[in-house]
Each structure stands twice: as structure tokens, then as C-alpha cells.
């Protein structure tokens, strides 16, 4: 998994999970304070089940979001491969083969470095 994708996953889970858990925890605490003492064990058991359901929901939603991000990134790769192939850049064609993808990424990095090198002002020889 790429660094960008992993960063997005960590960022999204760091925002989504704690907020929902805190909201549920605050609700539970308020319910416990207003609960009759003899009903407290039943309430705590119900709250435990609710918290487990919240955690399962968070897990499911994050997995779905992760899958959506991966599909969108895969589509961007295909779009880029197609564009470069149509432009006649050697070595670029639509592929999902990891080795061929790595080769294409390395070729793009080389092109980027060559472009940066051309953009730098030339220094005269002393």
C-alpha cells in the first residue's frame, strides 16, 4: 500500500473514530447518571452492546471508504497510463502488473528529474 493511501486511511480514521466514540461515551455517561441503581447492570450491558455496534460500524465504514479510495486511485493510474500511451510515450500502456507499474513509476520519476534538471539555470564553466 502506498504512503499516500496509508496516510489518507490514518487521517480519516483519526477523525471519524474518536468523534463517534466520544459522542456515544458521553451519551452513555449521561444515561448512567440518570439511571436507577437497580437498573444499572442492564443499562451497562446494553451500552456495551451499543459500543460494540458503533465500533463495528466504524470499522465497516472505514473499510468501505478505503476501498473507494483504492478504486479511485486505480482509475487515476489507468487514466494516466492511457494518456501517456496516446501521447506516444514509450513504455506506457494500461497494465495492472505490479512489476510493470513499478517500471512505469520509475520512468515517470526519471522524466520528472530530467525536467527539473532542464529548469535549473545553467552555470558557466569556470
HELIX and SHEET records of a PDB file:
HELIX    1   1 UNK A    3  UNK A   33  1                                  31    
HELIX    2   2 UNK A   37  UNK A   39  5                                   3    
HELIX    3   3 UNK A   40  UNK A   86  1                                  47    
HELIX    4   4 UNK A   98  UNK A  119  1                                  22    
END                                                                             
